[in-house]
Amino acid sequence: MKKTPKSYLPAEEREAILREGGMNLVYLIESQKAGKAGDEETAWAWLALADIPAYSLMACKDVLGADFIRKVGLRTAPADAAYGPGWLDQPLRQTAG
């Protein structure tokens, strides 16, 4: 199991977010707070815990590359299910224009 990244949320705020939106929202807001604090490594570590939609993972691959997704440890199960198990190693999508 991965070590929990450094938290940037006060306990009371974290509990309120958890009640309102669940753990995935906590991960996303922790990531945002870490990024705003200039702690990019921790921001990506929090994001790696989140359930990210398949289309967002594909966009991340297009912008940052497959190796980056692997390096930061983003969870790829949603995209594996949507695009097939080898999607991360397929050539980048071609866009119109």
PyRosetta script that sets phi, psi and omega in degrees:
from pyrosetta import init, pose_from_sequence

init()
pose = pose_from_sequence("MKKTPKSYLPAEEREAILREGGMNLVYLIESQKAGKAGDEETAWAWLALADIPAYSLMACKDVLGADFIRKVGLRTAPADAAYGPGWLDQPLRQTAG")
pose.set_psi(1, 140.0)
pose.set_omega(1, -179.3)
pose.set_phi(2, -72.9)
pose.set_psi(2, 147.6)
pose.set_omega(2, 174.9)
pose.set_phi(3, -69.8)
pose.set_psi(3, 139.3)
pose.set_omega(3, 178.2)
pose.set_phi(4, -67.9)
pose.set_psi(4, 128.5)
pose.set_omega(4, 179.4)
pose.set_phi(5, -64.4)
pose.set_psi(5, 164.5)
pose.set_omega(5, 176.5)
pose.set_phi(6, -57.5)
pose.set_psi(6, 135.2)
pose.set_omega(6, -180.0)
pose.set_phi(7, -90.9)
pose.set_psi(7, 139.7)
pose.set_omega(7, 174.8)
pose.set_phi(8, -111.9)
pose.set_psi(8, 5.1)
pose.set_omega(8, 179.8)
pose.set_phi(9, -105.3)
pose.set_psi(9, 132.9)
pose.set_omega(9, 171.2)
pose.set_phi(10, -62.4)
pose.set_psi(10, 149.3)
pose.set_omega(10, -175.2)
pose.set_phi(11, -54.9)
pose.set_psi(11, -43.0)
pose.set_omega(11, -178.5)
pose.set_phi(12, -63.6)
pose.set_psi(12, -43.4)
pose.set_omega(12, 178.8)
pose.set_phi(13, -66.1)
pose.set_psi(13, -41.1)
pose.set_omega(13, 178.6)
pose.set_phi(14, -59.9)
pose.set_psi(14, -44.7)
pose.set_omega(14, 179.2)
pose.set_phi(15, -62.9)
pose.set_psi(15, -40.8)
pose.set_omega(15, 178.6)
pose.set_phi(16, -63.7)
pose.set_psi(16, -43.1)
pose.set_omega(16, 179.3)
pose.set_phi(17, -65.3)
pose.set_psi(17, -41.4)
pose.set_omega(17, 178.4)
pose.set_phi(18, -60.4)
pose.set_psi(18, -44.9)
pose.set_omega(18, 178.8)
pose.set_phi(19, -63.7)
pose.set_psi(19, -41.2)
pose.set_omega(19, -175.2)
pose.set_phi(20, -77.2)
pose.set_psi(20, -37.4)
pose.set_omega(20, -171.2)
pose.set_phi(21, -134.7)
pose.set_psi(21, -1.1)
pose.set_omega(21, 178.6)
pose.set_phi(22, 87.0)
pose.set_psi(22, 175.8)
pose.set_omega(22, -174.5)
pose.set_phi(23, -65.2)
pose.set_psi(23, -34.9)
pose.set_omega(23, -179.7)
pose.set_phi(24, -60.8)
pose.set_psi(24, -39.1)
pose.set_omega(24, 177.8)
pose.set_phi(25, -66.9)
pose.set_psi(25, -37.2)
pose.set_omega(25, 175.4)
pose.set_phi(26, -58.5)
pose.set_psi(26, -46.4)
pose.set_omega(26, 179.7)
pose.set_phi(27, -58.7)
pose.set_psi(27, -44.4)
pose.set_omega(27, -177.3)
pose.set_phi(28, -66.7)
pose.set_psi(28, -42.4)
pose.set_omega(28, -179.4)
pose.set_phi(29, -72.1)
pose.set_psi(29, -37.4)
pose.set_omega(29, 174.2)
pose.set_phi(30, -58.7)
pose.set_psi(30, -43.5)
pose.set_omega(30, 179.2)
pose.set_phi(31, -60.9)
pose.set_psi(31, -45.3)
pose.set_omega(31, 179.3)
pose.set_phi(32, -62.2)
pose.set_psi(32, -45.5)
pose.set_omega(32, -179.4)
pose.set_phi(33, -63.3)
pose.set_psi(33, -42.0)
pose.set_omega(33, 178.8)
pose.set_phi(34, -62.7)
pose.set_psi(34, -43.0)
pose.set_omega(34, 178.3)
pose.set_phi(35, -61.8)
pose.set_psi(35, -42.8)
pose.set_omega(35, 178.7)
pose.set_phi(36, -65.4)
pose.set_psi(36, -27.5)
pose.set_omega(36, 177.7)
pose.set_phi(37, -82.5)
pose.set_psi(37, -1.4)
pose.set_omega(37, 179.4)
pose.set_phi(38, 84.5)
pose.set_psi(38, 10.3)
pose.set_omega(38, -179.1)
pose.set_phi(39, -98.7)
pose.set_psi(39, 76.7)
pose.set_omega(39, -174.6)
pose.set_phi(40, -62.0)
pose.set_psi(40, -40.6)
pose.set_omega(40, -179.3)
pose.set_phi(41, -59.9)
pose.set_psi(41, -44.5)
pose.set_omega(41, 179.1)
pose.set_phi(42, -69.7)
pose.set_psi(42, -35.6)
pose.set_omega(42, 177.4)
pose.set_phi(43, -58.8)
pose.set_psi(43, -45.8)
pose.set_omega(43, 178.8)
pose.set_phi(44, -69.6)
pose.set_psi(44, -33.7)
pose.set_omega(44, 178.5)
pose.set_phi(45, -63.7)
pose.set_psi(45, -40.9)
pose.set_omega(45, 176.1)
pose.set_phi(46, -66.4)
pose.set_psi(46, -42.2)
pose.set_omega(46, -179.7)
pose.set_phi(47, -63.9)
pose.set_psi(47, -31.5)
pose.set_omega(47, 178.7)
pose.set_phi(48, -65.7)
pose.set_psi(48, -18.6)
pose.set_omega(48, 177.6)
pose.set_phi(49, -85.7)
pose.set_psi(49, -17.6)
pose.set_omega(49, -173.7)
pose.set_phi(50, -80.6)
pose.set_psi(50, 154.2)
pose.set_omega(50, 170.3)
pose.set_phi(51, -85.9)
pose.set_psi(51, 111.2)
pose.set_omega(51, -177.2)
pose.set_phi(52, -104.8)
pose.set_psi(52, 132.2)
pose.set_omega(52, -179.7)
pose.set_phi(53, -60.8)
pose.set_psi(53, 152.3)
pose.set_omega(53, -177.9)
pose.set_phi(54, -54.9)
pose.set_psi(54, -44.5)
pose.set_omega(54, -177.4)
pose.set_phi(55, -65.6)
pose.set_psi(55, -31.5)
pose.set_omega(55, 177.3)
pose.set_phi(56, -72.0)
pose.set_psi(56, -37.6)
pose.set_omega(56, 175.8)
pose.set_phi(57, -64.1)
pose.set_psi(57, -39.7)
pose.set_omega(57, 178.1)
pose.set_phi(58, -64.3)
pose.set_psi(58, -41.6)
pose.set_omega(58, 178.0)
pose.set_phi(59, -64.1)
pose.set_psi(59, -40.1)
pose.set_omega(59, 177.6)
pose.set_phi(60, -61.9)
pose.set_psi(60, -41.1)
pose.set_omega(60, 177.1)
pose.set_phi(61, -62.0)
pose.set_psi(61, -44.6)
pose.set_omega(61, -179.4)
pose.set_phi(62, -61.3)
pose.set_psi(62, -38.3)
pose.set_omega(62, -174.6)
pose.set_phi(63, -87.8)
pose.set_psi(63, -44.6)
pose.set_omega(63, -172.1)
pose.set_phi(64, -106.8)
pose.set_psi(64, -19.6)
pose.set_omega(64, 178.4)
pose.set_phi(65, 95.7)
pose.set_psi(65, 155.4)
pose.set_omega(65, -178.9)
pose.set_phi(66, -62.8)
pose.set_psi(66, -40.1)
pose.set_omega(66, -179.0)
pose.set_phi(67, -62.3)
pose.set_psi(67, -35.3)
pose.set_omega(67, 178.4)
pose.set_phi(68, -66.2)
pose.set_psi(68, -42.8)
pose.set_omega(68, 178.9)
pose.set_phi(69, -59.0)
pose.set_psi(69, -42.8)
pose.set_omega(69, 178.4)
pose.set_phi(70, -66.4)
pose.set_psi(70, -43.6)
pose.set_omega(70, -176.6)
pose.set_phi(71, -60.7)
pose.set_psi(71, -44.1)
pose.set_omega(71, -178.2)
pose.set_phi(72, -86.0)
pose.set_psi(72, -9.0)
pose.set_omega(72, 174.0)
pose.set_phi(73, 77.8)
pose.set_psi(73, 31.1)
pose.set_omega(73, 177.3)
pose.set_phi(74, -62.3)
pose.set_psi(74, 142.1)
pose.set_omega(74, 179.4)
pose.set_phi(75, -76.8)
pose.set_psi(75, 121.0)
pose.set_omega(75, -172.7)
pose.set_phi(76, -104.5)
pose.set_psi(76, 4.9)
pose.set_omega(76, -176.6)
pose.set_phi(77, -53.1)
pose.set_psi(77, -43.5)
pose.set_omega(77, 179.3)
pose.set_phi(78, -60.7)
pose.set_psi(78, -40.5)
pose.set_omega(78, 179.6)
pose.set_phi(79, -74.0)
pose.set_psi(79, -34.6)
pose.set_omega(79, 175.4)
pose.set_phi(80, -58.2)
pose.set_psi(80, -43.2)
pose.set_omega(80, -179.4)
pose.set_phi(81, -69.7)
pose.set_psi(81, -39.3)
pose.set_omega(81, -176.2)
pose.set_phi(82, -77.9)
pose.set_psi(82, -39.1)
pose.set_omega(82, -171.8)
pose.set_phi(83, -112.4)
pose.set_psi(83, -6.5)
pose.set_omega(83, -177.2)
pose.set_phi(84, 101.1)
pose.set_psi(84, 155.2)
pose.set_omega(84, -173.4)
pose.set_phi(85, -63.0)
pose.set_psi(85, -19.8)
pose.set_omega(85, -178.3)
pose.set_phi(86, -101.0)
pose.set_psi(86, 13.4)
pose.set_omega(86, -173.0)
pose.set_phi(87, -58.2)
pose.set_psi(87, -35.6)
pose.set_omega(87, -175.7)
pose.set_phi(88, -67.9)
pose.set_psi(88, -25.7)
pose.set_omega(88, -179.2)
pose.set_phi(89, -96.7)
pose.set_psi(89, -1.7)
pose.set_omega(89, 178.5)
pose.set_phi(90, -76.7)
pose.set_psi(90, 154.4)
pose.set_omega(90, 176.7)
pose.set_phi(91, -57.6)
pose.set_psi(91, 153.2)
pose.set_omega(91, 178.1)
pose.set_phi(92, -59.1)
pose.set_psi(92, 150.5)
pose.set_omega(92, 177.6)
pose.set_phi(93, -66.4)
pose.set_psi(93, 149.0)
pose.set_omega(93, 173.8)
pose.set_phi(94, -93.2)
pose.set_psi(94, 134.5)
pose.set_omega(94, 179.0)
pose.set_phi(95, -107.8)
pose.set_psi(95, 152.0)
pose.set_omega(95, 178.5)
pose.set_phi(96, -70.6)
pose.set_psi(96, 147.2)
pose.set_omega(96, 173.1)
pose.set_phi(97, 125.4)
pose.dump_pdb("model.pdb")
